[in-house]
Amino acid sequence: MHYHELEASIYDKVYAGTTEDIPFWTGFARETCGNDGHALELACGTLRVLLPVAEAGTRVTGIDESPYMLDLANKKLAAASCAARERVTLLQGDMRSFDLPERFNLIYVPFNSFGLLLTVEDQLAALASVKKHLALGGLFAFVVFFPDVERLHGPDLSRWQLEMDHSFGDGSRIQRDLVREVDTRSQITSIQWRNKEYQDQVLVREWITDLKLTYFWPREIEHLMTRAGFQIVHYWGDLQRTDFYSMSETWKQIVVARANA
């Protein structure tokens, strides 16, 4: 589990400006689920994506491993409209081993969270759980970043770099810098953040956060999905649904797949 109490407490501020993928997921969920369907978001966190999906009219269940993220999610949900609250169910669980009585028209993993699965065994376990929970004709979609070869081997990897230094209306300020290490054999990027949190310009706490993410190459994803019993129906390179292989430059891989019969 990456999002412990301190990491969860600043999540919404760190990603306050990350909204560009919301129209994609709200639209795709409505298209896939229609008026009566049901979506499942894995690694739903504090509902950055899930709540807008529900507000746009889709019934959606969210699963997250972190009780701290879910505590914030429930507080956010309590402040939402009655209509949105009625469309949302939140559960604590592991994307590798969840077991629910329902089947879903859409299961999705936004924002690189599929990369939290660090081994092939973990990835196949998650895909098996997804396959088990898809309704007939249902779709599975996830986003992972496209590896930048230059950054994987760049000289700045081992140097601390400022990622953010933002002040907020409540008088708080979040400052983060990071350093990366890349293991090209295991295809795992290890990121370490130094976090500093201020209130009214007074430092109130600082701590170190570690995160490991798998990075995926396109052919690898194709083999992984085939091995897990899925057929890829869309492979997009941006949020405008441009075909991945038609693009000269991209940093996203958006995969949409259907389980084989």
GICORKA-V760106 format. One record per residue. N is the residue number from 1. SS is DSSP state (hx for helix, st for strand, lp for the rest). PHI is phi as a letter, one per 30 degrees, with the letter a starting at -180 (NA if undefined). Layout:
n: [N,N]
ss: [SS,SS]
phi: [PHI,PHI]
//
This chain:
n: [1,2,3,4,5,6,7,8,9,10,11,12,13,14,15,16,17,18,19,20,21,22,23,24,25,26,27,28,29,30,31,32,33,34,35,36,37,38,39,40,41,42,43,44,45,46,47,48,49,50,51,52,53,54,55,56,57,58,59,60,61,62,63,64,65,66,67,68,69,70,71,72,73,74,75,76,77,78,79,80,81,82,83,84,85,86,87,88,89,90,91,92,93,94,95,96,97,98,99,100,101,102,103,104,105,106,107,108,109,110,111,112,113,114,115,116,117,118,119,120,121,122,123,124,125,126,127,128,129,130,131,132,133,134,135,136,137,138,139,140,141,142,143,144,145,146,147,148,149,150,151,152,153,154,155,156,157,158,159,160,161,162,163,164,165,166,167,168,169,170,171,172,173,174,175,176,177,178,179,180,181,182,183,184,185,186,187,188,189,190,191,192,193,194,195,196,197,198,199,200,201,202,203,204,205,206,207,208,209,210,211,212,213,214,215,216,217,218,219,220,221,222,223,224,225,226,227,228,229,230,231,232,233,234,235,236,237,238,239,240,241,242,243,244,245,246,247,248,249,250,251,252,253,254,255,256,257,258,259,260,261]
ss: [lp,lp,lp,lp,hx,hx,hx,hx,hx,hx,hx,hx,hx,hx,lp,lp,lp,lp,lp,lp,lp,hx,hx,hx,hx,hx,hx,hx,hx,hx,hx,hx,hx,lp,lp,lp,lp,st,st,st,st,st,lp,lp,lp,lp,lp,lp,lp,hx,hx,hx,hx,hx,hx,lp,lp,lp,st,st,st,st,st,st,lp,lp,hx,hx,hx,hx,hx,hx,hx,hx,hx,hx,hx,hx,lp,lp,lp,hx,hx,hx,hx,hx,lp,st,st,st,st,st,lp,lp,lp,lp,lp,lp,lp,lp,lp,lp,lp,st,st,st,st,st,st,lp,lp,lp,hx,hx,hx,hx,lp,lp,lp,hx,hx,hx,hx,hx,hx,hx,hx,hx,hx,hx,hx,hx,hx,st,st,st,st,st,st,st,st,st,st,st,st,st,lp,lp,hx,hx,hx,hx,lp,lp,lp,lp,lp,lp,lp,lp,st,st,st,st,st,st,st,lp,lp,lp,lp,st,st,st,st,st,st,st,st,st,st,st,st,lp,lp,lp,lp,st,st,st,st,st,st,st,st,st,st,st,st,lp,lp,st,st,st,st,st,st,st,st,st,st,st,st,st,lp,st,lp,hx,hx,hx,hx,hx,hx,hx,hx,hx,hx,lp,lp,st,st,st,st,st,st,st,lp,lp,lp,lp,lp,lp,st,hx,hx,hx,lp,lp,lp,lp,lp,st,st,st,st,st,st,st,st,lp,lp]
phi: [NA,d,d,d,d,d,d,d,d,c,e,d,d,d,c,e,c,c,b,d,c,d,e,d,d,d,d,d,d,d,d,d,c,i,d,c,d,b,c,b,c,c,h,d,h,c,i,e,c,d,d,d,d,d,d,d,j,c,d,b,c,c,b,b,d,d,d,d,d,d,d,d,d,d,d,d,d,d,c,d,d,d,d,d,e,d,c,c,b,c,b,d,a,c,d,d,b,d,b,c,d,c,c,b,d,b,b,b,b,d,i,i,d,d,d,d,d,c,b,d,d,d,d,d,d,d,d,d,d,d,e,d,c,d,d,e,i,d,c,c,b,a,b,b,d,d,d,c,e,d,d,d,b,d,d,d,e,d,c,d,b,d,c,a,a,b,c,b,d,d,i,d,b,c,b,b,b,b,b,b,b,b,c,d,d,d,h,b,c,c,c,b,c,c,c,b,c,c,b,h,i,c,d,c,a,b,a,c,b,c,b,c,b,d,c,b,c,e,d,d,d,d,d,d,d,d,d,d,j,c,c,d,c,b,b,c,c,a,d,c,i,d,e,e,d,c,c,d,b,a,b,c,b,c,c,b,b,b,d,d,d]
//
